[in-house]
């Protein structure tokens, strides 16, 4: 969870001109050329990642405010033994899913930030050369 928040914070600090990401598509892992058909560009991903962060933060805050009894409306209908076991299995399932989603979002955020840095390096003159 902390890695996700750290990655999004770094992205927000480094990406000063998100419009530079328009028309830039994510690079493929195997070195193949990216397929522009059907994929969102990095600008759209940036917007999505920024929109997701407050939802994750709000979800965590509202989840910690709930009492265990209100967490599952059907919990009172389950008998003690099998119901608790099912709830534990459901919780494990959802936590594993959340972990996968956060890992994926963190990877996308880090990749976007790296790509943005590469774009800036391409358009900025190198430090060793005069800019005249």
Secondary structure as UniProt FT lines:
FT   HELIX           2..14
FT   HELIX           18..21
FT   TURN            22..23
FT   TURN            29..30
FT   TURN            37..38
FT   HELIX           42..65
FT   HELIX           68..71
FT   TURN            73..74
FT   HELIX           75..77
FT   HELIX           80..123
FT   TURN            127..128
//
